[in-house]
Amino acid sequence: ASVGQQREKRFFLHVKEAGVTVILLLTASNVFSIDRDWKWEQLTFIPILVSIVLLTMTALSTYAKPEHIMAEFARCWIYMGVLWLTWVYDPEQHPNGCVAVQFQPEFKSCLSRAETDVLWWVLVMLIGTLLIHVLVNVLYPAAVDNAFWGKGITWFWRLREVEEEPGVFTYRPEGWFSCRRMRIQYTGEVDVSTGLPDGAGAWVADTYHGEAMRGYWDQGVPVAPAFARQVGTSAVFVKLCIGIVSNRGEDLVKELRAFHWKPRARGTMQYGEAHVETSITGGYFPFLPYCERVTCFDSLNGLAPRVKVNVTRLHSLLGAPKAELREALIFVHGFNCPIAHAAERFAQLLALGRMPGHIAPFVYSWAAGRDVAYFQVRKSIPQGVGGLSEMVRGLAEQGFSTVHLLVHSLGAQVVLHEIPLLEKVVSPVGSPLKGRPSLATLTFMNADAPRERFLDLVPRMLGIAERLTGYNDHTDGALFWSELVNGKPFSKAFTFGTLVDSWHTGPDRPRYMAHKGAELEPASNDHLGLARRFDIIDCGSMDQNVYNMRHSYFCLNATLVADLTELIGRCRGADQRDRLIRVRNGGNLFSFLCVPRFVREQ
């Protein structure tokens, strides 16, 4: 927005705040101290003037920025109701005080006639606002979805083509309820047989909530990849393509958002490409990110090239330099997560972090169960072992020379069970083998895995992964409940995801420091540089975009997203990343450089 628009918005805000302040002052000082008859004869202009100013400012502010219109007017009616209820209140009519309702043989309200009229007026206005809200946001969109039974374009919106300008149309954005005409324009590839946009193109609709979008179309429907912004606001959206490989029982298309109570794996793998739209700045819409559609493939032979093409297209739209796609990032989700939810979280992370264009994104979806099936899910994990390593092998056959694994929550146990198989399909660190990809980064976020078992496997993981990282949070509520149901409450020694201590390689086995005051001891058998390639990141200080459970904020916290992007995109260790600081000398425990949200400029 321009400086003038910003000042205009501040002006509306200040006037509305002044009106509310007047209401509060009248409520506090004039109820009991002003004679009722004199008040009505001499000062009635005050509530009338305040009401007019409040209503005018609400109308002007919503006209200048037509967002949350119904909520703003509902707030206006409540403020005006408080003002007039205060003004008509007469202490003499309530000599014994006032309770809400007196239960007598005759049911009577203790409110006076004037007070009752004010309350009825407020109630009527609120109900009217609610009905308008239902009409505008429920019934009208339903009619739009049906295009007024096939006649909406010409009959309701009065769409007309501008003869002098090919590809330009005008229409009435509110249909019959609007006299103004706005422009829409499409420039790009068109299907000759249908006349619909098909292929690369650009779309501009110049209404306040219209979009200016560059991307791709499929028979008139915008698909990923695409980049769009809302004309009247600063909201920006990105549509991404995510490759999905699944061995879970749910069908990839019919049960995209469903998940079975009882976890069950398929005998065969499913392959698909998900189109996900996400917000990246400005007004974040509550329904985004959203997985719009999934295109299925028979194998990775069809899926992988398609993902490569769409990643290249997206970064071309964003103006990024062309890069050779030889790296794959695989996201392994956690417990109680449908396929669509995994793709949406992953897409939000990729879009917000602007993951480099040489990395192709994939989701490995396993039988994650739901809700109360936690113990069944844990027991069933070994039954689905082999799917992830098969996926890595297939990506290597498609030309990916480097793989990254990003693992969340209970997905950590899936990966731990896959380690013996991954050792057979990826190259050992320092000894590249033909036909095998390298595992550049293995990253665990809030890992729900037994701590001792995880640490025992660290040397084997570092034998195949060039860098091992754990983003841990000792205040993670979900991991607390995991420890509780596993019989380890308050032990601080069960799940790896709550570990925020330094780790080192001793002469016998991997160990972690039992107390925070310990220092890292020199490693006598650190021939692979284990201690230098294993980082633990303490996320306990993060509180921006973090909900109370503190378990799944990896895709929304901007600091964490940026650090993940730097780790995966550039393969940098924690000691080389800008947003981290080493907690103690010589240790592998790091913390974020961040300011808590309660700190404000005085």
Helices and strands as residue ranges (DSSP letters): H 3-29, H 36-42, H 45-64, H 69-88, G 91-93, E 101-103, E 107-109, H 113-134, I 135-139, H 140-145, H 147-150, I 152-156, E 160-161, E 168-171, G 175-177, E 182-190, E 197-205, E 211-218, E 221-230, E 236-248, E 265-281, E 290-297, H 300-317, E 327-332, H 339-353, E 359-365, G 371-373, H 374-380, G 381-384, H 387-397, E 402-408, H 411-425, E 438-445, H 451-456, H 458-464, E 465-472, H 477-485, G 496-498, E 503-505, E 510-512, H 530-533, E 534-538, H 558-570, G 574-576, E 580-582, E 589-592
